[in-house]
Amino acid sequence: MTVSDEPERLLVVTLSNIGDVVMTTPVLETLAARYPGTPIDIVGDQRSSGVLGGAPWLGEVFHRDKRGGLAAQLALVRRLRRRRYALAVDLRTPVIPYLLRARRRLAKHARRGRGPHAVEEHFAIIEPLVGEQPVPPCRLHVDAAAVQRITPALAILPAAARWLALAPGANWPGKCWPAPSFRALAEQVGAAFDGIVVLGSAADGAAAAVLAGLAQPCVDLTGQTDLAAAAAVLAQAAAFVGNDSGLGHMAAALDVPTVTVFGPGEPERYRPWGRRTALALAPAGDLTRLDAAQVAGVLLTLLERD
């Protein structure tokens, strides 16, 4: 098949971290609606791009080799130039679309969009194509195969019950609310839930302290899920509470009531973007001063509102 014979496709260059990729999904979903049935190829990091698995519009995923230097970047561009695109969108840099075979190109620019949030910044990049319109919620799609893989690990939890998902880890310790505080939260809201699931990487190391002695059935899945399986778990949860991390963005994008605990950081720019979200802000950014009762109140208020 020659380049000219290939079906029409789109290309989107996404960002690096899991939360950043989730915050580009309003762009991806809007493009999928504008070009129905057209595959969207993705350029992204090997791990974080996995959060897009299960999307019906997903085409080929090209992985960046950040450690490969200029040679790896040039090799990636050569691969991408083998395909002709109807549209190439770069949400990361102002460069790649202009090196490719594309009828139309849109790239990151200095304008930060119509608001302070990163989602608004990303969406502003495609406004020349779609016009000014409300930014939709972030959205993830659950992979049916991932649901089957993770179901046996959840067998201890009551079926068709209300689970609370907790994520006590983050990408650096300064963002982590202390594990005993997560445990105190679970105790205080225990009557509202029938089971507890803890998610995160194996390096988080807080699950045992969070779950010790809790009355509800509990499952520790830290280090046991890839992104697709984590999404399959989160989609079944009745609520999520976690630190400022990618899992909170995933929960919100799955339309799960989500409370994000913020200490240091920029919540106005990086809070999860969705209709069922709330923040628990630490006094003066000091997570050791954030009381479990305050977070419990935020969570229960969100559930009542919902």
N, C-alpha and C positions, 0 to 999 in steps of 0.2 A: 504494500500500500504506500503510495506517495504521500508527501505532506498535504498536497491539495485534495487528496481523496479522503483524508481522515474526517470523522465527524467533528462538528464544531465543539470547542471546549473553552472554558475559562481557566484562568490561573490567578491564585491569590497567594501572596507571600505573607505568612503570619509571623507572630512574635515568638519569643523564646520560652517564657515561663507558662505553666499550666493556666494560671489565672489570666495571664495576658491573652492566651489563645481563646479562652472562654469569652473574654471581652470583645473579641473580634467576631463572634458568631452573629450579632445583628447584621453585620455586613454580609456575611456568608449566606444567611437565610434570606436577606433582601435580594441578593443576586440570584439565588436559586429560584425565588418567586418571579423575578423579572425574566429569567431565561429558563423556563420550565423544561425539564428533561435534559438539560445540558450539564455534563459532568464538570465539576470544579476541581481542577488539580490544585494541590497544596504544596507549598515549599515551607518546611518547618523543621524544628528540632525533633530528633528521633523519638524522645519520650513524650514531649508535650503534645505533639501532633496526634498522638494516639487518643487524645480526648475527643477527637472528631469521629472516631469509629462509630459505625452504625448510621451515619447520616446518609439519606438516600441519594443525595446529590454528589457524594464524595467520589472523585475520580482517582487519579494516581497521586501518591504522596512522595515527594522528593525530599530527602533529608539533607540538611546542611551539615557539613563537617567543619565545625568552628575551629577545631584544632589543626585542620589541614592547610591553613594559610591561603595565600593567593592562588596556589595551584588547584586546591580543592574548589575554590569559588569559580575559577575559570572552567573547570571540568563540569560543574553544575550548570553553568550558563550554556555550555556546548550541548549538554543533554536537553535542556529546555528549548534550545533553538531548533531541535529536530521536529518540533510540533508547532503548528500555526494556531494562534489563539484569537478568538473574537475579542477578548478583553483580558488585559493583564493588570492586576491591582497589587501594589506593594504597600502594605501597611507598616512596614518596618523601615525602609529606606527610600530615597528618591531615585534609585539607580536601576534596579533589575528590569523593570518593564521596557526601558529604552534600549536594552540590549537584546530583546527578543523579537520574534515575528508575531506581531499583534496588530489588529486593526485599530484598537483603541487602548490607551494606556492611562492609568491613574496611579499616583504615587504620593507618599507622605510628603507633607509640605509644612511650612512654618505655622499656618493657621491652626489653632487648637480646637476649632469647632465652636458650637453654640453654648457650651457649658464647661464646667471644670473637670468633668469626669472623663476618664480615658476612653470609655465607650463612645462618648460624644466626639472625641478627637478622631477615633478610628472611622466613625460613620461619616464625618465631614469629608473624608477622602473620596467617597463615592457620591457626594451630593451633586457634582457636575453631571452625573449620569441619571440619578433618581430624583433630583430636586430636594428642596427642604421638606422634610416630613418628620413626624415623631419617630424617635429612635425606638425600635421594638425591644422587647426583653431579650436577654441572652437565652440561647436554647441549645440543649444537647439531646442527642438521640441515643436510646439504650439499645445495645446490641443483644439480640435474642440469644446468641451463643454464649455471651458473657453471663446472662441470667442463669442459664443451665449450669455453667461451670461453678457459680458461686452458691447456688441453692443448697447443696449439701452442708456447706459451712454454716448456714443459717438455721439448720434444722432444730437447734436447741430453743430457738425463739418461738413464741406462740404464733401460729399461722393466722394471717389476716388480722393482726393486732397492731397496736401503735408502738413503733420503735423510735427511740431517741438515738440518733447518730451523733457521736462526739469525735472531734479531731483535736487532740491536745498538742499536736506538733506544729511546727512551722519551719521555714527555711533558715531561720537563725534564732538562737535562744531568746534574744530580746523581745521577740514577738509572742513568746509563750506565756500564757496565763498558767500559774502553778498547778501541777497535777492535783494536789489536795483541794484546790478550789473547784476543779472540774468534778471531783468526787462529791464535794459538798453540794454542788449544783444538782447532780444526779439524785442525791438524797432528797433535796428540797422539792424537786418536781416529780419525784417517783410516782406519786399517785396518778399522774396524767399519762403514764406510759407503762407498757407491759414488758418491755425489754430494752436493753442497751447494747449498741454496737459501737466499737471504737475502731476508727480507720486512721491510716497514716503509714508512714514508712517504717521499716524496721529500726531505723536510727532514732525514731522519736523517743522510745524507751519509757513512756509515761503510762502506758495502758494498765500495767499491774497496779500502780498506785491509784489510778482512777477507779478501777473496778473492785478493789479489795473490799469484801464485806457487804457489797450491795445486795439488796433483797431480791431485785428483779433478775430474771435470766439475762446473762451477759455473754457477748461474743467479742473476743479480741482478734481483729483481722489486720492488725498492723503488720506490714511487711508481707502480706499474703494476697494482695490484690494488685493487678495492673489497673490502668485508668478505666478500661472498659468494665472490669468487674466492680471497681469502686462506684462507677456510675450506676451499675445495676443494683448495688446495695442502697445507695442514696435514694434512688427513685422509689424504693419501697418504704423509706423512712417517713414517719409522721412529722419529724422536725429534725433540725441539725443545729448544733452549736459548735463553733470552732474558732481558732485563732485566725488572724489575717493570713490566709493561705489559699492555695488553689482549690482545695476541697470545698471551701465555702462558696467559691464562684461556681463550682460544679453543682452543688446542691441548689443554689438559687436558679441556675439555668435549667434544672430539672423541675422547677416550680415547687420545691419543698420549702416550707417555712424555715427561714435561715437567720440565725443570730450570729453575728461576727463580733468577736472580742477584739477591740483595738487598744493597743498601748501606743508605742511609737508608730509613726506612719502618717499617711494622708488619707483618712477615710473619705473625704469629699471627692477624692480622685480615684481611689482604688476599692471602695466598698463594693460588694456584690451588687450587680445591677439586675433588679427584678422586682416584681410586684409584691412578693411575700418575704421581704427582708427587713431586718432591724439591726441596730448597732448597740453594743454595750461598750461605752467609752471609759477607759481607766482615768481616774483623776490625775491630772498633770502628766498623762502618758505613762504612769507608773502602774504596771499590772499587779504588783504586790498590794496595791491599795484598792483594787477592785473587788468588792465583796460578792460572794456567791448569791446572796439574796437579791442584789441589784440585777444580776444577770438572769436569775430566775424570774424576776418581775418582768423584765423585757421579753423573755420567752413566753410566759403565760399571757401577757398582753397581746403579743403577736398572734398567738393561737386563738384568743378570744376574738380578735379583730378579723381573723381569717374565717 
